[in-house]
């Protein structure tokens, strides 16, 4: 799997795109930035998630409960706590 750095208008973090198990994955790491940057970048990148095979994976320094409420009508999510204490959250269109 080769991750490609892509340009996403209005995103302030490095966004990567790759294919894994037939899914089109967009990914970024928000563990080193402060609010509201993680939420803003997530909302911007969720615009990329259009098809059933598209996913957005974001690494957060905490579980982003307010974000779930904000995007929950259109996107579902799964969350995994990592050994580091960070959270890897995967979003997909409902």
N, C-alpha and C positions, 0 to 999 in steps of 0.2 A: 504494500500500500504506500503510495507516494502522496504526501500532503502538499497541496499547491496553495501558496499565499495568493489570496485574491483581493481585489479592491472592491469595497462595499461603500457606496456613497453614505456619508454621515457617520460611519463607524470610526471610532477613535482607537480601536485595538486591532491587532493583527488577526485577520480572519483566514482560516484555512478551509479547503474543500478537498474531499477525497471520497472514494467509493469503498464500501465495506459490506460484504455479504449481500450484494445487490441493492444496498441503500446508498443514497447520495447524502453525505454527511458534511455539514458546515460546523466549524468548531472554533472556539476561542477560549482563552484563559483570562478570567477577570479577578484572579486572586490577589493581584498586586495593585489594584486600583480602588478608589474610594467612591462611595455613593455620590451622585446618582449614575456614575459611568457604567457600572455593570448592567443596570436596568435599561439605560438608554441604548447601549450596544445590543442587548438582547432584543429589545423591541425593533430596532433597525434590522437586525439579522433575521428575525422571524418573518420578515417580508420575503425572504428567500425560500421559505418552507411553503411550497405551493402544491406539490404532488404527494401522494400517499407514500412514496419511497424517499421523500426528503426528511432529514432530521437536523436539528440544531443541538449540538452538545456544548454545554458551557460549564467551565470549572469555576465555582464560586467559593469564597472563603467562609460562607455560612449558607444555610438553606434560605432561599429567597421567597419566603411565604407571601409578601406583598405582591411580588411579580406574578405568582400563581393566580392570585385573585384578579389581577389586571388582564391577563391573557386567557383565562380559563374557559371563556365561552367558545373560543376558536381552537385552542391548543390544549392537548393533554400533555402530561409530563411524567417522567419517572426520575427518581432521585436515588443516588448511591453515595453513602458516606465513605470517603477514602481513608486510608490509614493515616494520612497527614491531618485529618480533621476537616479537610475541604470537602465540598460536595460536587459531584458530577451530575448535572441535570440534563436530561435528554427531552427535547420538545418535539412533538409531531402534531400535524393538523388532525383534528377530529374527523 
